[in-house]
Amino acid sequence: MYANDAQLARAVKNGSERAFEELIRLYGGLIRAIVRYHLKCMPQYAGECENDVLLSVWQNIDRFDPSKNSLKNWLGAVAKYRAVNYKRKYIRELSDAELTDEISGGQSADAELLANEVREEILSLLDDLSTADRDIFIRRFILEQPVEKIAAANGKKPSWVYNRLSRGRKVLRVKWSDYHEK
């Protein structure tokens, strides 16, 4: 029906429900596989996450740039990062429940397993960054420290941190696209 992914994305961007159905037909399995892989320890959230991925695609299709990436890779990235966000949300919920359990004397092994899985996945993504950049990414996106605090810890200006984050994102984009082309 559509000659290429760029035309399909353009039709979805123009609000064509038929084009969106075609996108789901073509790439729904990919989205489902990525979400289920990343949420294998939390299958109860997979369906909800898949729906969130599709909603995010519908709302943000204008961010897709066919000159930078294929639609398949872009959808895969959306699915992966949405699933990782679900894991983070679940970890926070478990951490809150764990605090309650610790007060009453119990421990949550699920929270620790899931936290370790997310930590390993994130660290494997950050392997291609320099040690300094990896530290900045961990402090900013895992520990959620403000840029000003990271800059002060390194004796630099906040603009330096933003530059390092920007360059690191470029490295990660290349790594992500290389990973999906294999």
Residue, then its C-alpha position, 0 to 999 in steps of 0.5 A: m500500500y505504501a511504497n516505503d517507510a517514509q510515506l507510511a510515516r507521513a500518512v500516519k503523521n497526517g492522521s490516517e488511521r488506515a496508515f497507522e493500522e498498516l504500521i501496526r500490521l507491519y511492525g506490531g510483532l517487533i514492538r511486542a517482541i521488544v516489550r516482552y523481552h524487556l518486561k519478561c520478569m513483569p509480563q502483567y505490564a507488557g500489554e499496557c506498555e505495548n499500548d503506550v508504545l503505540l500511543s507514543v508513536w501516534q503522538n510523536i510520529d513527527r519526530f521520525d526522520p527517515s534520513k537518520n534512521s529506518l522506521k523499524n529502528w525508530l519504533g524499536a527504540v521507542a519500544k525499548y525505552r518505553a519498556v525500560n521506563y516501565k521497569r523504572k516505574y516498577i522498581r520505584e513502586l517496589s522500593d516504596a513497598e520495600l520500605t514498608d516491608e523493611i519497617s515490618g521486617g520483610q525484604s523484596a527479592d523481586a525488587e533487587l533482581l529487577a534493579n540488577e537487571v536494569r542496572e546491567e542493561i543500562l551499563s551495557l549501553l554505556d560501555d562505549l562511553s569514556t569513564a568520565d562520560r559514563d559517570i555523568f550519565i549514571r549521575r544524571f539519569i540513574l541517580e537523577q542528580p541535577v546538572e548543576k551538582i554534577a558540574a560542581a563535582n567535576g569543577k566545571k560549568p553546567s554547559w560542560v555537562y550538557n555538552r558531554l551528555s549531548r556527545g554521549r547521546k550521539v555515541l549511544r545513537v550510533k551504537w543503538s543503530d549498529y546493534h539493530e542493523k545486525 
